[in-house]
Amino acid sequence: MRLMNKQILPPDEAHWIGLKFIQGKYFRAQVTAGEPRLVTEGAFPVYHLEGSIKIPPRGMVSKLFSPAAVYTFNMQVHALDGSILSYELR
């Protein structure tokens, strides 16, 4: 099977891929994420990544009266090709 010959991405690379994806979706947000956990789901390995995202208010008036919104996220990064399989923002 071809998948067996592929190298698993290092955890640091999966972490970087996940952070860049979230930062691309939520411009100017502060993103923090814990260490990725490698799990085998079905036929291929997956990194699970959890973290938080702090999104600043957009308008000048909002900045004065509303604090930044803080959310948590869960993400799955394919451990062989680095694609984002899913993510959830709560």
N, CA, C and O atoms as a GROMACS GRO file, in nm:
protein
  360
    1MET      N    1   0.084  -0.118   0.000
    1MET     CA    2   0.000   0.000   0.000
    1MET      C    3   0.089   0.125   0.000
    1MET      O    4   0.187   0.129   0.074
    2ARG      N    5   0.057   0.223  -0.079
    2ARG     CA    6   0.142   0.341  -0.095
    2ARG      C    7   0.154   0.424   0.032
    2ARG      O    8   0.259   0.482   0.056
    3LEU      N    9   0.049   0.431   0.114
    3LEU     CA   10   0.054   0.512   0.235
    3LEU      C   11   0.162   0.466   0.332
    3LEU      O   12   0.216   0.547   0.407
    4MET      N   13   0.193   0.338   0.330
    4MET     CA   14   0.293   0.286   0.422
    4MET      C   15   0.431   0.343   0.393
    4MET      O   16   0.514   0.348   0.484
    5ASN      N   17   0.458   0.385   0.271
    5ASN     CA   18   0.589   0.436   0.235
    5ASN      C   19   0.606   0.584   0.270
    5ASN      O   20   0.719   0.633   0.270
    6LYS      N   21   0.499   0.654   0.299
    6LYS     CA   22   0.508   0.796   0.330
    6LYS      C   23   0.553   0.817   0.473
    6LYS      O   24   0.522   0.738   0.563
    7GLN      N   25   0.628   0.924   0.493
    7GLN     CA   26   0.676   0.962   0.626
    7GLN      C   27   0.566   1.039   0.700
    7GLN      O   28   0.494   1.119   0.639
    8ILE      N   29   0.555   1.016   0.828
    8ILE     CA   30   0.463   1.093   0.911
    8ILE      C   31   0.529   1.228   0.938
    8ILE      O   32   0.648   1.236   0.969
    9LEU      N   33   0.450   1.335   0.927
    9LEU     CA   34   0.501   1.469   0.954
    9LEU      C   35   0.546   1.479   1.099
    9LEU      O   36   0.485   1.418   1.187
   10PRO      N   37   0.651   1.555   1.126
   10PRO     CA   38   0.689   1.578   1.265
   10PRO      C   39   0.580   1.661   1.336
   10PRO      O   40   0.511   1.739   1.271
   11PRO      N   41   0.565   1.644   1.466
   11PRO     CA   42   0.462   1.720   1.539
   11PRO      C   43   0.476   1.872   1.523
   11PRO      O   44   0.375   1.942   1.516
   12ASP      N   45   0.598   1.923   1.518
   12ASP     CA   46   0.619   2.067   1.502
   12ASP      C   47   0.561   2.118   1.370
   12ASP      O   48   0.505   2.227   1.364
   13GLU      N   49   0.576   2.038   1.265
   13GLU     CA   50   0.524   2.079   1.134
   13GLU      C   51   0.371   2.077   1.134
   13GLU      O   52   0.308   2.167   1.079
   14ALA      N   53   0.311   1.976   1.196
   14ALA     CA   54   0.165   1.970   1.206
   14ALA      C   55   0.113   2.089   1.287
   14ALA      O   56   0.010   2.147   1.254
   15HIS      N   57   0.184   2.125   1.392
   15HIS     CA   58   0.149   2.241   1.475
   15HIS      C   59   0.152   2.369   1.392
   15HIS      O   60   0.059   2.449   1.397
   16TRP      N   61   0.259   2.388   1.315
   16TRP     CA   62   0.274   2.506   1.231
   16TRP      C   63   0.165   2.512   1.125
   16TRP      O   64   0.109   2.619   1.100
   17ILE      N   65   0.134   2.399   1.062
   17ILE     CA   66   0.030   2.394   0.959
   17ILE      C   67  -0.104   2.437   1.019
   17ILE      O   68  -0.177   2.516   0.960
   18GLY      N   69  -0.136   2.384   1.137
   18GLY     CA   70  -0.262   2.420   1.204
   18GLY      C   71  -0.270   2.567   1.240
   18GLY      O   72  -0.373   2.630   1.219
   19LEU      N   73  -0.162   2.622   1.295
   19LEU     CA   74  -0.161   2.764   1.331
   19LEU      C   75  -0.176   2.854   1.209
   19LEU      O   76  -0.252   2.950   1.212
   20LYS      N   77  -0.105   2.823   1.103
   20LYS     CA   78  -0.114   2.904   0.980
   20LYS      C   79  -0.254   2.899   0.920
   20LYS      O   80  -0.303   3.000   0.868
   21PHE      N   81  -0.320   2.784   0.927
   21PHE     CA   82  -0.455   2.771   0.875
   21PHE      C   83  -0.550   2.862   0.953
   21PHE      O   84  -0.628   2.936   0.893
   22ILE      N   85  -0.544   2.856   1.086
   22ILE     CA   86  -0.634   2.938   1.168
   22ILE      C   87  -0.603   3.086   1.150
   22ILE      O   88  -0.695   3.167   1.140
   23GLN      N   89  -0.476   3.122   1.145
   23GLN     CA   90  -0.439   3.262   1.126
   23GLN      C   91  -0.484   3.313   0.990
   23GLN      O   92  -0.514   3.432   0.976
   24GLY      N   93  -0.488   3.228   0.891
   24GLY     CA   94  -0.537   3.266   0.760
   24GLY      C   95  -0.687   3.290   0.759
   24GLY      O   96  -0.737   3.374   0.684
   25LYS      N   97  -0.759   3.216   0.840
   25LYS     CA   98  -0.906   3.232   0.848
   25LYS      C   99  -0.946   3.352   0.933
   25LYS      O  100  -1.044   3.420   0.902
   26TYR      N  101  -0.869   3.380   1.039
   26TYR     CA  102  -0.905   3.485   1.134
   26TYR      C  103  -0.789   3.583   1.146
   26TYR      O  104  -0.708   3.577   1.238
   27PHE      N  105  -0.784   3.673   1.049
   27PHE     CA  106  -0.677   3.771   1.038
   27PHE      C  107  -0.669   3.857   1.164
   27PHE      O  108  -0.773   3.898   1.218
   28ARG      N  109  -0.550   3.885   1.212
   28ARG     CA  110  -0.521   3.967   1.328
   28ARG      C  111  -0.564   3.904   1.460
   28ARG      O  112  -0.567   3.973   1.562
   29ALA      N  113  -0.596   3.780   1.461
   29ALA     CA  114  -0.631   3.711   1.585
   29ALA      C  115  -0.503   3.656   1.649
   29ALA      O  116  -0.405   3.626   1.581
   30GLN      N  117  -0.507   3.644   1.781
   30GLN     CA  118  -0.396   3.582   1.854
   30GLN      C  119  -0.431   3.436   1.872
   30GLN      O  120  -0.533   3.403   1.932
   31VAL      N  121  -0.348   3.349   1.821
   31VAL     CA  122  -0.375   3.205   1.823
   31VAL      C  123  -0.269   3.134   1.908
   31VAL      O  124  -0.150   3.157   1.891
   32THR      N  125  -0.316   3.049   1.998
   32THR     CA  126  -0.225   2.964   2.074
   32THR      C  127  -0.277   2.820   2.062
   32THR      O  128  -0.398   2.797   2.058
   33ALA      N  129  -0.186   2.727   2.058
   33ALA     CA  130  -0.225   2.586   2.045
   33ALA      C  131  -0.129   2.500   2.125
   33ALA      O  132  -0.010   2.530   2.137
   34GLY      N  133  -0.183   2.394   2.180
   34GLY     CA  134  -0.102   2.298   2.254
   34GLY      C  135  -0.028   2.205   2.159
   34GLY      O  136  -0.034   2.221   2.038
   35GLU      N  137   0.040   2.109   2.216
   35GLU     CA  138   0.113   2.012   2.136
   35GLU      C  139   0.016   1.918   2.064
   35GLU      O  140  -0.083   1.875   2.123
   36PRO      N  141   0.043   1.888   1.939
   36PRO     CA  142  -0.044   1.795   1.865
   36PRO      C  143  -0.032   1.652   1.920
   36PRO      O  144   0.075   1.609   1.961
   37ARG      N  145  -0.144   1.582   1.918
   37ARG     CA  146  -0.147   1.440   1.959
   37ARG      C  147  -0.166   1.356   1.834
   37ARG      O  148  -0.258   1.382   1.755
   38LEU      N  149  -0.082   1.257   1.815
   38LEU     CA  150  -0.091   1.168   1.700
   38LEU      C  151  -0.184   1.052   1.733
   38LEU      O  152  -0.162   0.979   1.830
   39VAL      N  153  -0.288   1.034   1.650
   39VAL     CA  154  -0.386   0.929   1.669
   39VAL      C  155  -0.409   0.863   1.534
   39VAL      O  156  -0.411   0.930   1.430
   40THR      N  157  -0.427   0.731   1.533
   40THR     CA  158  -0.461   0.663   1.409
   40THR      C  159  -0.612   0.647   1.403
   40THR      O  160  -0.673   0.584   1.490
   41GLU      N  161  -0.670   0.706   1.300
   41GLU     CA  162  -0.815   0.698   1.280
   41GLU      C  163  -0.840   0.635   1.144
   41GLU      O  164  -0.802   0.691   1.041
   42GLY      N  165  -0.902   0.522   1.144
   42GLY     CA  166  -0.927   0.454   1.018
   42GLY      C  167  -0.796   0.407   0.957
   42GLY      O  168  -0.717   0.339   1.021
   43ALA      N  169  -0.775   0.445   0.832
   43ALA     CA  170  -0.660   0.394   0.757
   43ALA      C  171  -0.536   0.484   0.765
   43ALA      O  172  -0.431   0.446   0.715
   44PHE      N  173  -0.547   0.602   0.827
   44PHE     CA  174  -0.432   0.692   0.826
   44PHE      C  175  -0.417   0.764   0.960
   44PHE      O  176  -0.514   0.780   1.034
   45PRO      N  177  -0.294   0.808   0.991
   45PRO     CA  178  -0.269   0.880   1.116
   45PRO      C  179  -0.313   1.026   1.106
   45PRO      O  180  -0.306   1.088   1.000
   46VAL      N  181  -0.359   1.079   1.218
   46VAL     CA  182  -0.411   1.215   1.225
   46VAL      C  183  -0.354   1.283   1.349
   46VAL      O  184  -0.345   1.222   1.456
   47TYR      N  185  -0.316   1.409   1.335
   47TYR     CA  186  -0.280   1.490   1.451
   47TYR      C  187  -0.403   1.565   1.498
   47TYR      O  188  -0.473   1.627   1.418
   48HIS      N  189  -0.428   1.561   1.628
   48HIS     CA  190  -0.534   1.640   1.690
   48HIS      C  191  -0.467   1.760   1.755
   48HIS      O  192  -0.370   1.745   1.829
   49LEU      N  193  -0.519   1.877   1.727
   49LEU     CA  194  -0.463   2.001   1.777
   49LEU      C  195  -0.574   2.080   1.845
   49LEU      O  196  -0.681   2.097   1.788
   50GLU      N  197  -0.548   2.127   1.966
   50GLU     CA  198  -0.645   2.208   2.041
   50GLU      C  199  -0.579   2.338   2.080
   50GLU      O  200  -0.459   2.343   2.105
   51GLY      N  201  -0.659   2.444   2.086
   51GLY     CA  202  -0.603   2.573   2.125
   51GLY      C  203  -0.710   2.677   2.145
   51GLY      O  204  -0.829   2.646   2.153
   52SER      N  205  -0.665   2.801   2.152
   52SER     CA  206  -0.758   2.912   2.169
   52SER      C  207  -0.724   3.022   2.070
   52SER      O  208  -0.612   3.032   2.020
   53ILE      N  209  -0.824   3.104   2.044
   53ILE     CA  210  -0.809   3.214   1.951
   53ILE      C  211  -0.877   3.336   2.013
   53ILE      O  212  -0.991   3.328   2.059
   54LYS      N  213  -0.805   3.447   2.013
   54LYS     CA  214  -0.857   3.572   2.068
   54LYS      C  215  -0.873   3.669   1.952
   54LYS      O  216  -0.775   3.710   1.890
   55ILE      N  217  -0.998   3.704   1.924
   55ILE     CA  218  -1.028   3.789   1.808
   55ILE      C  219  -1.060   3.929   1.858
   55ILE      O  220  -1.157   3.948   1.932
   56PRO      N  221  -0.979   4.028   1.819
   56PRO     CA  222  -1.005   4.165   1.865
   56PRO      C  223  -1.130   4.225   1.799
   56PRO      O  224  -1.166   4.185   1.688
   57PRO      N  225  -1.196   4.320   1.867
   57PRO     CA  226  -1.310   4.388   1.805
   57PRO      C  227  -1.265   4.463   1.680
   57PRO      O  228  -1.149   4.502   1.669
   58ARG      N  229  -1.358   4.482   1.586
   58ARG     CA  230  -1.321   4.544   1.458
   58ARG      C  231  -1.324   4.697   1.461
   58ARG      O  232  -1.229   4.762   1.418
   59GLY      N  233  -1.432   4.752   1.511
   59GLY     CA  234  -1.448   4.897   1.504
   59GLY      C  235  -1.384   4.970   1.621
   59GLY      O  236  -1.355   4.909   1.724
   60MET      N  237  -1.362   5.100   1.604
   60MET     CA  238  -1.301   5.182   1.708
   60MET      C  239  -1.389   5.187   1.833
   60MET      O  240  -1.339   5.177   1.945
   61VAL      N  241  -1.519   5.204   1.815
   61VAL     CA  242  -1.610   5.210   1.929
   61VAL      C  243  -1.616   5.074   1.999
   61VAL      O  244  -1.621   5.068   2.122
   62SER      N  245  -1.615   4.967   1.923
   62SER     CA  246  -1.616   4.833   1.980
   62SER      C  247  -1.494   4.808   2.066
   62SER      O  248  -1.502   4.743   2.170
   63LYS      N  249  -1.381   4.860   2.023
   63LYS     CA  250  -1.257   4.841   2.099
   63LYS      C  251  -1.266   4.905   2.237
   63LYS      O  252  -1.206   4.857   2.333
   64LEU      N  253  -1.341   5.014   2.247
   64LEU     CA  254  -1.354   5.083   2.375
   64LEU      C  255  -1.446   5.010   2.472
   64LEU      O  256  -1.422   5.011   2.592
   65PHE      N  257  -1.552   4.948   2.421
   65PHE     CA  258  -1.655   4.892   2.507
   65PHE      C  259  -1.663   4.740   2.510
   65PHE      O  260  -1.724   4.683   2.602
   66SER      N  261  -1.604   4.674   2.415
   66SER     CA  262  -1.612   4.528   2.408
   66SER      C  263  -1.473   4.467   2.418
   66SER      O  264  -1.382   4.508   2.346
   67PRO      N  265  -1.457   4.370   2.504
   67PRO     CA  266  -1.328   4.300   2.508
   67PRO      C  267  -1.315   4.208   2.386
   67PRO      O  268  -1.412   4.182   2.316
   68ALA      N  269  -1.196   4.162   2.363
   68ALA     CA  270  -1.173   4.068   2.254
   68ALA      C  271  -1.250   3.938   2.281
   68ALA      O  272  -1.260   3.894   2.396
   69ALA      N  273  -1.304   3.879   2.177
   69ALA     CA  274  -1.377   3.752   2.190
   69ALA      C  275  -1.276   3.638   2.195
   69ALA      O  276  -1.182   3.634   2.115
   70VAL      N  277  -1.295   3.546   2.289
   70VAL     CA  278  -1.205   3.432   2.303
   70VAL      C  279  -1.281   3.304   2.272
   70VAL      O  280  -1.388   3.280   2.327
   71TYR      N  281  -1.226   3.223   2.184
   71TYR     CA  282  -1.286   3.096   2.144
   71TYR      C  283  -1.184   2.985   2.160
   71TYR      O  284  -1.064   3.011   2.170
   72THR      N  285  -1.232   2.863   2.164
   72THR     CA  286  -1.143   2.748   2.160
   72THR      C  287  -1.164   2.677   2.027
   72THR      O  288  -1.270   2.689   1.965
   73PHE      N  289  -1.064   2.604   1.983
   73PHE     CA  290  -1.078   2.529   1.858
   73PHE      C  291  -1.019   2.390   1.873
   73PHE      O  292  -0.928   2.366   1.953
   74ASN      N  293  -1.072   2.300   1.793
   74ASN     CA  294  -1.020   2.164   1.775
   74ASN      C  295  -0.995   2.147   1.627
   74ASN      O  296  -1.073   2.193   1.544
   75MET      N  297  -0.885   2.081   1.594
   75MET     CA  298  -0.849   2.064   1.454
   75MET      C  299  -0.787   1.927   1.433
   75MET      O  300  -0.723   1.871   1.522
   76GLN      N  301  -0.806   1.875   1.312
   76GLN     CA  302  -0.742   1.751   1.273
   76GLN      C  303  -0.656   1.777   1.149
   76GLN      O  304  -0.704   1.828   1.048
   77VAL      N  305  -0.528   1.741   1.160
   77VAL     CA  306  -0.432   1.758   1.050
   77VAL      C  307  -0.388   1.618   1.006
   77VAL      O  308  -0.343   1.538   1.088
   78HIS      N  309  -0.400   1.590   0.878
   78HIS     CA  310  -0.356   1.462   0.822
   78HIS      C  311  -0.206   1.450   0.845
   78HIS      O  312  -0.131   1.539   0.805
   79ALA      N  313  -0.162   1.342   0.908
   79ALA     CA  314  -0.022   1.328   0.946
   79ALA      C  315   0.071   1.289   0.831
   79ALA      O  316   0.193   1.292   0.848
   80LEU      N  317   0.015   1.254   0.716
   80LEU     CA  318   0.100   1.217   0.603
   80LEU      C  319   0.115   1.331   0.502
   80LEU      O  320   0.225   1.355   0.453
   81ASP      N  321   0.006   1.400   0.471
   81ASP     CA  322   0.016   1.505   0.369
   81ASP      C  323  -0.005   1.647   0.423
   81ASP      O  324   0.009   1.743   0.348
   82GLY      N  325  -0.039   1.661   0.552
   82GLY     CA  326  -0.053   1.793   0.611
   82GLY      C  327  -0.181   1.866   0.581
   82GLY      O  328  -0.193   1.984   0.613
   83SER      N  329  -0.277   1.800   0.519
   83SER     CA  330  -0.403   1.868   0.489
   83SER      C  331  -0.488   1.880   0.616
   83SER      O  332  -0.478   1.799   0.709
   84ILE      N  333  -0.572   1.985   0.618
   84ILE     CA  334  -0.664   2.004   0.729
   84ILE      C  335  -0.787   1.918   0.702
   84ILE      O  336  -0.856   1.939   0.602
   85LEU      N  337  -0.814   1.824   0.789
   85LEU     CA  338  -0.929   1.736   0.769
   85LEU      C  339  -1.056   1.797   0.826
   85LEU      O  340  -1.163   1.785   0.767
   86SER      N  341  -1.044   1.863   0.940
   86SER     CA  342  -1.160   1.930   0.999
   86SER      C  343  -1.112   2.028   1.105
   86SER      O  344  -1.003   2.015   1.159
   87TYR      N  345  -1.200   2.127   1.134
   87TYR     CA  346  -1.174   2.213   1.248
   87TYR      C  347  -1.307   2.263   1.300
   87TYR      O  348  -1.405   2.275   1.226
   88GLU      N  349  -1.308   2.292   1.430
   88GLU     CA  350  -1.430   2.339   1.497
   88GLU      C  351  -1.390   2.454   1.588
   88GLU      O  352  -1.293   2.444   1.663
   89LEU      N  353  -1.466   2.561   1.581
   89LEU     CA  354  -1.443   2.677   1.665
   89LEU      C  355  -1.560   2.688   1.761
   89LEU      O  356  -1.676   2.688   1.718
   90ARG      N  357  -1.530   2.697   1.891
   90ARG     CA  358  -1.637   2.711   1.992
   90ARG      C  359  -1.616   2.834   2.076
   90ARG      O  360  -1.695   2.862   2.165
   0.00000   0.00000   0.00000
